Amino acid sequence: MGVNMLSRVADGMFWLNRYMERTDGMLLTLNTSYILSFDKEINDSQGYKPLLEYYTNLSQDKIYSIQYDTTYVLKYIICDNQNDNSVKNLVVKARENARGSQDKITKELWEHINSMYHYMNSPDLTKKLETTDALKIITKLNKDLLLYNGILQVTMPRGLGWCFSSIGKHIERCLQTISMTQAYFAPINYNLEGEEDLLYWRRLLLSLSGYELYLKSYSNISHNRKVVHQVIFNKDFAHSVIYTLDFINTYLDCLFKDNDLSEARTLMNQFGRLKSYVAFTDYQHLTNQELEEVLQNTKNQLIQFSTDFSKLFFSYT
């Protein structure tokens, strides 16, 4: 391999950032649904359902029974030991990966992950989520993730570790964007000409940190098609599918620049096809069925790419 970084360390960097990005996306989605759950004016047909469908392995029946149960959802998502994807368990996994790559991450980053770990393990956290402190806790965790991203950006050297962590982060982010978009388009049968109002789309856009940008960039009529433009095709939106794929592409180029192995070429071609598939989709003439296909195909191909990427670099069997 032209990449001379221990596969164990590369693996650690990749997964550290996947887990932290997953935590970040999950908390944003939780925060959005939590804040909007106080607004009794809104006819809320989904509650916490999009969050629970994507970020947990709960059965449809279970999701149906708890989708409006705020206290249960907060405890399950934030600190349930039995939930593999709870914030608590994701931070534990992130910290294990950080520990394994400690010589490649900065002291500041390690200390921040560590302090999050201790906070998540504080004995009274579960109890506090049942009280009016819940909002404070969610806000603190959201800020901790923002801070994590800031420390990562400002302190990390731009070597191979950075490439692996950036690819991991943006694979995770792209999958989130696609899955959240599906969660809001599936109930309306992917109808691009529908009349859903801004309140309907606000949840999706807030979950992807894109609400303000949307208000500034798009005029105020028929949102369905414009929302698709922002979340899939807007190159200026850091959570859009095309932006995240461009980003992955940049760091793949870095990893492969001195590498003429045929496996590397195969992987580059595989990713190139995936990116072109999205880039050359004709947004203006997109039909409802094509929208559904583009989202699902992109997701399937990205999951496959992630598996093949891991096999090549982290020598999984």
Stockholm file with secondary structure:
# STOCKHOLM 1.0

chainA/1-317         MGVNMLSRVADGMFWLNRYMERTDGMLLTLNTSYILSFDKEINDSQGYKPLLEYYTNLSQDKIYSIQYDTTYVLKYIICDNQNDNSVKNLVVKARENARGSQDKITKELWEHINSMYHYMNSPDLTKKLETTDALKIITKLNKDLLLYNGILQVTMPRGLGWCFSSIGKHIERCLQTISMTQAYFAPINYNLEGEEDLLYWRRLLLSLSGYELYLKSYSNISHNRKVVHQVIFNKDFAHSVIYTLDFINTYLDCLFKDNDLSEARTLMNQFGRLKSYVAFTDYQHLTNQELEEVLQNTKNQLIQFSTDFSKLFFSYT
#=GR chainA/1-317 SS CCCCSCHHHHHHHHHHHHHHHHHHHHHHHHHHHHHHHTCTTSCCSSTTHHHHHHHCCCCHHHHHHHTTCHHHHHHHHHHCTTCTTSHHHHHHHHHHHHHHTTTTSCHHHHHHHHHHHHHHTCTTHHHHTTSTTHHHHHHHHHHHHHHHHHHHHHHSCSSHHHHHHHHHHHHHHHHHHHHHHHHHHGGGTTCTTCCCCHHHHHHHHHHTTCHHHHHHHSCSSCHHHHHHIIIIICTTCTTSHHHHHHHHHHHHHHHHTTCCCHHHHHHHHHHHHHHHHHHTSCGGGCCHHHHHHHHHHHHHHHHHHHHHHHHHHHCCC
#=GC SS_cons         CCCCSCHHHHHHHHHHHHHHHHHHHHHHHHHHHHHHHTCTTSCCSSTTHHHHHHHCCCCHHHHHHHTTCHHHHHHHHHHCTTCTTSHHHHHHHHHHHHHHTTTTSCHHHHHHHHHHHHHHTCTTHHHHTTSTTHHHHHHHHHHHHHHHHHHHHHHSCSSHHHHHHHHHHHHHHHHHHHHHHHHHHGGGTTCTTCCCCHHHHHHHHHHTTCHHHHHHHSCSSCHHHHHHIIIIICTTCTTSHHHHHHHHHHHHHHHHTTCCCHHHHHHHHHHHHHHHHHHTSCGGGCCHHHHHHHHHHHHHHHHHHHHHHHHHHHCCC
//
